[in-house]
Amino acid sequence: MSLDSDSAAVVSTSRDWYFPSPPFIHNNSNSTKFPKYRRRFPTNPRPSQHLPPDSRPPFGGVSSPNSSPPFRSVSSSTSAPHRAFNHERLRRRVDFGRRREKPQQNDVNEAIPSVSDGVSRRRSEVSSAVSGEKFLGNGFNVRWKMAFFVAIATTVFSSVVYQNFCLHIQVNELQEHISKLEFTLRAYNLSDSMELISSFGQQSDLHSKSLKRLALMVSLTLLSMPVLAFKYIDYVSRSRSSENISEEMSLNKQLAYRVDLFLSVHPYSKPLALLVATLLLIFLGGLALFGVKDDSLAECLWLSWTYVADSGNHTDSEKIGERLVSVSISFGGMLIFAMMLGLVSDAISEKFDSLRKGRSKVVEQNHTLILGWSDKLGSLLNQLAIANESLGGGIVVVMAERDKEEMELDIAKMEFNFKGTSVICRSGSPLILADLKKVSVSKARAIIVLAEDGNADQSDARALRTVLSLTGVKEGLRGHIVVELSDLDNEVLVKLVGGDLVETVVAHDVIGRLMIQCARQPGLAQQIWEDILGFENCEFYIKRWSQLDGMHFEDVLISYPDAIPCGIKVASLGGKIILNPDDSYVLQEGDEVLVIAEDDDTYAPAPLPTVWRGSLPKDFIVPKSAERILFCGWRRDMEDMIMVLDAFLAPSSELWMFNEVAEKEREKKLIDGGLDISRLVNITLVNREGNAVIRRHLESLPLQSFDSILILADESVEDSAIQADSRSLATLLLIRDIQAKRLPMVTHVQRGSFSQGSWIGEMQQASDKSVIISEILDPRTKNLLSMSKISDYVLSNELVSMALAMVAEDRQINDVLEELFAEEGNELQIRQADLYLREGEELSFYEVLLRARQRREVMIGYRLADAERAVINPPSKSERRRWSVKDVFVVIAEKE
């Protein structure tokens, strides 16, 4: 195809175009400069239909000199400034001769008014929007006028920014279109099919650019919506509050409440809100970038994420629109990551704080669980550590309503060796099932509930609620519950609630009974009860030995070289433990043997040794004479102690009660406690009123005439162990000093290293004449009494802790202790040696043990005359030794 120089170029299009800068078209060595112009191209793809008939050159011909110019000028009033390009087809016929002609000047002049019209039209739109905003503001008050003006100004500003972006984009698009026209003019020989493909590509580009504008507008609209929404909510809330103040809550408060409820109820609400904010920022930022960049939406979203993740990635942005959007995204990303760091820091701090305060779950099993905190805890932990020493140590978990760090600090101050036992502390309440599950209560082998310091009834009520909580564990309990109670009257209720799972130790009752037994049996309080109840020496164990089936109990007694049998757990009686059974009892299948041994793995039956039975030196019955006993102080279970003492003492005995309680009030308290004074058989009550720490009040008493004096922790000060012990110690020193002044002097001191002229030496002499049992609560007071040796003593907390630990290790031992502490049945007693042997007689321990069986007693140990400590479960039982009648033996015998 050939074209002559007079050919005219015809371009068909569907809208007006404004070219802001003059393009340059190069044809070979010649160039023609096109000024700014504005053209309307006909929508018909056939250029011949828009040319006059006389100016249509034939195909391949040349137009006449008088023919119309190749471009037709159009009025600027009919141009549309914001129409999209839509080329359907391009067909040109170029006249190379006329291309060198200079474009008409009127084309440039027509393009300039078109731009002015567009700008004026935009200014009129802005002015109309502002006038509309002023018209709307007349209906609101001054505050809401300002709010509405800010909202309208924000919208107008967004629109102006959008128009600026559109103009900038339009300039770039026109420049690109001019370049395409240049290329089209050069490629005049392309076929119609290639021109159609090019038009399709241009349509696709125009459609993509319209999408970019839409994306930018959507992002700006979404960013302005929260501001408008909050202003609207605030306006509605204020309008409602002004109309109805008392009946309905404002809308913003309701929204704040819903947000607060969501954040408090859902544990992962904060990370979820942060995730939603991050995704929203990436999405809006990606849309805004898609509107100002030529990249695809996916690339823009990825670029938005990089701006959020790293605020420095936007430095390579060149255009003003890209920079504004990228800076906004980077600023939002900094806020997002600041909030994320805050959440992570709070989560880590909360986790460490939870670990520090003992809120994490204990993942243990077969551990000992202690619920509560009291001054008995130290002794209890010591006994449990000794009990677990043979196993290489155990796990003890303590849960109390105290700070974990404080508990660990107090335990670290305890001066004893844990012997491999680990103590784990947790903060929590035993009344809350969630806290009980936190310490793996269902997997514990024993649960000890300690009584709280303070009021006895309140302490027992809390222990009862704790037992209810333990029985309500859905998983069930593997171990048994040992409950320390303060009042004997509450024991029945706790056992009713706990059933077979519960074993009770009434601390106040146990101490009172021990004091009475020690007063009647001097020496028991000093060591023997501590040796039997504690795990340091010998304690009770129950085990079955099948090789002993069919043997008599008398033969079983001498079958253990390293233990002393003292009872049988009878299978035929449902597992009932019988202390000190008859010699004729034959062990049956399933029976178990109760022994006193050093540890559960240190003894085993051996072949029967040959033991000479012998006979008792005389059929001697210990005489039972009347006694005079003094109680200094008032306990809340005084009526129980009086009833126990009436069962033990001989007739015509006297019980003196010296305290600050008025005599009439005493009788009322005793009657309220269930004591009928008229039914007392063996004792007579003598009441004296006075203060036990005032010397002149004590001097009014015949202190030298009492067989036993019991100094009680007074009810008024029993809540404070230090105060109660200080009072007891002062009373003890005053009584011993008064006795020393009244009793005749002894020329030598029999025990201790103090001189006979010292005040302690005088008190030691007085202590040989009478027995004083002091109820001591604080272990620190024990050392003072042990060094001075002026009193037998009962360490309440330590003995109760020993009993709790023993029952926790084996709940069957509680039946043994209950019988030993009861008024009836068997008890520990001290016997003189002349009941079993003669002076200087050589016998083995087995031979003395069999002689004791003739008196229906089980001998468990002895104390030599020149020794300070008794020997329980002595070794070398078959070895003979010379005995003295001044020696004493420890036996389990029936109460007389």
Secondary structure as the mmCIF struct_conf table of DSSP 4:
data_model
#
loop_
_struct_conf.conf_type_id
_struct_conf.id
_struct_conf.beg_label_comp_id
_struct_conf.beg_label_asym_id
_struct_conf.beg_label_seq_id
_struct_conf.end_label_comp_id
_struct_conf.end_label_asym_id
_struct_conf.end_label_seq_id
TURN_TY1_P TURN_TY1_P1 SER A 5 ASP A 6
BEND BEND1 SER A 14 ARG A 15
STRN STRN1 ASP A 16 TYR A 18
BEND BEND2 SER A 21 SER A 21
STRN STRN2 PHE A 24 ASN A 27
TURN_TY1_P TURN_TY1_P2 ASN A 28 SER A 29
STRN STRN3 ASN A 30 LYS A 33
STRN STRN4 ARG A 38 ARG A 40
BEND BEND3 THR A 43 PRO A 45
HELX_RH_3T_P HELX_RH_3T_P1 PRO A 47 HIS A 50
BEND BEND4 LEU A 51 LEU A 51
HELX_RH_3T_P HELX_RH_3T_P2 PRO A 53 SER A 55
HELX_LH_PP_P HELX_LH_PP_P1 PRO A 57 PRO A 58
TURN_TY1_P TURN_TY1_P3 PHE A 59 GLY A 60
TURN_TY1_P TURN_TY1_P4 PRO A 65 ASN A 66
BEND BEND5 SER A 67 SER A 67
HELX_LH_PP_P HELX_LH_PP_P2 SER A 68 PRO A 69
BEND BEND6 PRO A 70 PHE A 71
STRN STRN5 SER A 73 SER A 73
HELX_RH_3T_P HELX_RH_3T_P3 SER A 76 THR A 78
TURN_TY1_P TURN_TY1_P5 PRO A 81 HIS A 82
HELX_LH_PP_P HELX_LH_PP_P3 ARG A 83 PHE A 85
TURN_TY1_P TURN_TY1_P6 PHE A 96 GLY A 97
HELX_RH_3T_P HELX_RH_3T_P4 ARG A 98 ARG A 100
BEND BEND7 GLU A 101 GLU A 101
HELX_LH_PP_P HELX_LH_PP_P4 LYS A 102 GLN A 104
HELX_RH_AL_P HELX_RH_AL_P1 GLN A 105 GLY A 137
TURN_TY1_P TURN_TY1_P7 ASN A 138 GLY A 139
BEND BEND8 PHE A 140 PHE A 140
HELX_RH_AL_P HELX_RH_AL_P2 VAL A 142 ARG A 186
TURN_TY1_P TURN_TY1_P8 ALA A 187 ASN A 189
HELX_RH_AL_P HELX_RH_AL_P3 ASP A 192 GLU A 243
TURN_TY1_P TURN_TY1_P9 ILE A 245 GLU A 247
BEND BEND9 GLU A 248 GLU A 248
HELX_RH_AL_P HELX_RH_AL_P4 LEU A 251 VAL A 265
TURN_TY1_P TURN_TY1_P10 PRO A 267 TYR A 268
HELX_RH_AL_P HELX_RH_AL_P5 SER A 269 VAL A 292
BEND BEND10 LYS A 293 ASP A 295
HELX_RH_AL_P HELX_RH_AL_P6 LEU A 297 ALA A 309
HELX_RH_3T_P HELX_RH_3T_P5 SER A 311 ASP A 316
BEND BEND11 LYS A 319 LYS A 319
HELX_RH_AL_P HELX_RH_AL_P7 ILE A 320 ARG A 356
TURN_TY1_P TURN_TY1_P11 LYS A 357 GLY A 358
BEND BEND12 SER A 360 SER A 360
HELX_LH_PP_P HELX_LH_PP_P5 LYS A 361 VAL A 362
BEND BEND13 GLN A 365 ASN A 366
STRN STRN6 THR A 368 LEU A 371
BEND BEND14 GLY A 372 GLY A 372
TURN_TY1_P TURN_TY1_P12 ASP A 375 LYS A 376
HELX_RH_AL_P HELX_RH_AL_P8 LEU A 377 ALA A 387
TURN_TY1_P TURN_TY1_P13 ASN A 388 ASN A 388
HELX_RH_3T_P HELX_RH_3T_P6 GLU A 389 LEU A 391
TURN_TY1_P TURN_TY1_P14 GLY A 392 GLY A 392
STRN STRN7 ILE A 395 ALA A 400
BEND BEND15 GLU A 401 ARG A 402
HELX_RH_AL_P HELX_RH_AL_P9 LYS A 404 ALA A 412
TURN_TY1_P TURN_TY1_P15 LYS A 413 LYS A 413
BEND BEND16 PHE A 416 PHE A 416
TURN_TY1_P TURN_TY1_P16 LYS A 419 GLY A 420
STRN STRN8 SER A 422 SER A 427
TURN_TY1_P TURN_TY1_P17 PRO A 430 LEU A 431
HELX_RH_AL_P HELX_RH_AL_P10 LEU A 433 LYS A 438
TURN_TY1_P TURN_TY1_P18 VAL A 439 SER A 440
HELX_RH_3T_P HELX_RH_3T_P7 VAL A 441 LYS A 443
BEND BEND17 ARG A 445 ARG A 445
STRN STRN9 ALA A 446 VAL A 449
HELX_LH_PP_P HELX_LH_PP_P6 LEU A 450 GLU A 452
BEND BEND18 ASP A 453 GLY A 454
HELX_RH_AL_P HELX_RH_AL_P11 ALA A 456 THR A 471
TURN_TY1_P TURN_TY1_P19 GLY A 472 GLY A 472
TURN_TY1_P TURN_TY1_P20 LYS A 474 GLU A 475
BEND BEND19 ARG A 478 GLY A 479
STRN STRN10 HIS A 480 LEU A 485
BEND BEND20 SER A 486 SER A 486
HELX_RH_3T_P HELX_RH_3T_P8 LEU A 488 ASN A 490
HELX_RH_AL_P HELX_RH_AL_P12 GLU A 491 GLY A 498
HELX_RH_3T_P HELX_RH_3T_P9 GLY A 499 LEU A 501
STRN STRN11 VAL A 502 VAL A 506
HELX_RH_AL_P HELX_RH_AL_P13 ALA A 507 ARG A 520
BEND BEND21 GLN A 521 GLN A 521
TURN_TY1_P TURN_TY1_P21 PRO A 522 GLY A 523
HELX_RH_PI_P HELX_RH_PI_P1 LEU A 524 ILE A 528
HELX_RH_AL_P HELX_RH_AL_P14 TRP A 529 LEU A 533
BEND BEND22 GLY A 534 ASN A 537
STRN STRN12 GLU A 539 LYS A 543
HELX_RH_3T_P HELX_RH_3T_P10 SER A 546 LEU A 548
TURN_TY1_P TURN_TY1_P22 ASP A 549 GLY A 550
STRN STRN13 HIS A 552 HIS A 552
HELX_RH_AL_P HELX_RH_AL_P15 PHE A 553 LEU A 557
TURN_TY1_P TURN_TY1_P23 ILE A 558 ILE A 558
BEND BEND23 SER A 559 SER A 559
TURN_TY1_P TURN_TY1_P24 PRO A 561 ASP A 562
STRN STRN14 ALA A 563 VAL A 570
HELX_RH_3T_P HELX_RH_3T_P11 ALA A 571 LEU A 573
TURN_TY1_P TURN_TY1_P25 GLY A 574 GLY A 574
BEND BEND24 GLY A 575 GLY A 575
STRN STRN15 LYS A 576 LEU A 579
BEND BEND25 ASN A 580 ASN A 580
TURN_TY1_P TURN_TY1_P26 ASP A 583 SER A 584
STRN STRN16 VAL A 586 VAL A 586
TURN_TY1_P TURN_TY1_P27 GLU A 589 GLY A 590
STRN STRN17 GLU A 592 ALA A 597
BEND BEND26 GLU A 598 GLU A 598
TURN_TY1_P TURN_TY1_P28 ASP A 600 ASP A 601
BEND BEND27 THR A 602 THR A 602
HELX_LH_PP_P HELX_LH_PP_P7 PRO A 607 THR A 610
BEND BEND28 PRO A 617 LYS A 618
STRN STRN18 ARG A 628 CYS A 632
BEND BEND29 GLY A 633 GLY A 633
TURN_TY1_P TURN_TY1_P29 ARG A 636 ASP A 637
HELX_RH_AL_P HELX_RH_AL_P16 MET A 638 PHE A 648
BEND BEND30 LEU A 649 LEU A 649
HELX_LH_PP_P HELX_LH_PP_P8 ALA A 650 ALA A 650
TURN_TY1_P TURN_TY1_P30 PRO A 651 SER A 652
STRN STRN19 SER A 653 ASN A 659
BEND BEND31 GLU A 660 VAL A 661
HELX_RH_AL_P HELX_RH_AL_P17 GLU A 663 ASP A 672
TURN_TY1_P TURN_TY1_P31 GLY A 673 GLY A 674
HELX_RH_3T_P HELX_RH_3T_P12 ILE A 677 ARG A 679
BEND BEND32 ASN A 682 ASN A 682
STRN STRN20 ILE A 683 GLU A 689
TURN_TY1_P TURN_TY1_P32 ALA A 692 VAL A 693
HELX_RH_AL_P HELX_RH_AL_P18 ARG A 695 GLU A 699
TURN_TY1_P TURN_TY1_P33 SER A 700 SER A 700
BEND BEND33 LEU A 701 LEU A 701
HELX_RH_3T_P HELX_RH_3T_P13 LEU A 703 SER A 705
BEND BEND34 ASP A 707 ASP A 707
STRN STRN21 SER A 708 ILE A 711
TURN_TY1_P TURN_TY1_P34 GLU A 715 ASP A 719
HELX_RH_AL_P HELX_RH_AL_P19 ALA A 721 ARG A 742
BEND BEND35 LEU A 743 LEU A 743
HELX_LH_PP_P HELX_LH_PP_P9 PRO A 744 MET A 745
BEND BEND36 THR A 747 HIS A 748
BEND BEND37 ARG A 751 SER A 753
TURN_TY1_P TURN_TY1_P35 GLN A 756 GLY A 757
BEND BEND38 SER A 758 SER A 758
HELX_RH_AL_P HELX_RH_AL_P20 TRP A 759 LYS A 769
BEND BEND39 SER A 770 SER A 770
STRN STRN22 VAL A 771 ILE A 776
TURN_TY1_P TURN_TY1_P36 PRO A 779 PRO A 779
HELX_RH_AL_P HELX_RH_AL_P21 ARG A 780 SER A 788
TURN_TY1_P TURN_TY1_P37 LYS A 789 LYS A 789
STRN STRN23 ASP A 792 LEU A 795
HELX_RH_AL_P HELX_RH_AL_P22 SER A 796 GLU A 809
TURN_TY1_P TURN_TY1_P38 ARG A 811 GLN A 812
HELX_RH_AL_P HELX_RH_AL_P23 ILE A 813 PHE A 821
BEND BEND40 ALA A 822 GLY A 825
STRN STRN24 ASN A 826 GLN A 832
HELX_RH_3T_P HELX_RH_3T_P14 ALA A 833 LEU A 835
TURN_TY1_P TURN_TY1_P39 TYR A 836 TYR A 836
TURN_TY1_P TURN_TY1_P40 GLU A 839 GLY A 840
STRN STRN25 GLU A 842 SER A 844
HELX_RH_AL_P HELX_RH_AL_P24 PHE A 845 ARG A 853
TURN_TY1_P TURN_TY1_P41 GLN A 854 ARG A 856
STRN STRN26 VAL A 858 ARG A 863
TURN_TY1_P TURN_TY1_P42 ALA A 865 ASP A 866
BEND BEND41 GLU A 868 ARG A 869
STRN STRN27 VAL A 871 ILE A 872
BEND BEND42 ASN A 873 ASN A 873
BEND BEND43 PRO A 875 PRO A 875
TURN_TY1_P TURN_TY1_P43 LYS A 877 SER A 878
STRN STRN28 ARG A 880 ARG A 882
TURN_TY1_P TURN_TY1_P44 VAL A 885 LYS A 886
STRN STRN29 VAL A 888 GLU A 894
#
